[in-house]
Amino acid sequence: MLCVIYKSTKRDQTYLYVEKKDDFSRVPEALMKTFGQPQLAMILPLDGRKKLINADLEKVKEALTQQGYYLQMPPPQEDLLKEHLASRNKQ
């Protein structure tokens, strides 16, 4: 199974995985509007030889099969202030 990965032009570190190049027919219109103009990042075989960064291979495969796309969001940002305050409270 191959997938085509596109980078968002509106949201940093956000990627859209689809089954076929330039085929967004199964992606909801509202998602495409918030995603922006997709920029091709890579075409990748989902055979397990290459590890996905910030995405679970089995979840990607399942999402592509069931809904026709997979949306990879950026990892949550660290809240340094919260961590600092928590460490101060422990002292």
Secondary structure, 3 states (H helix, E strand, C coil): CEEEEEECCCCCCCEEEECCCCCCCCCCHHHHHHHCCCEEEEEEECCCCCCCCCCCHHHHHHHHHHHCEEEECCCCCCCHHHHHHHHHHHC
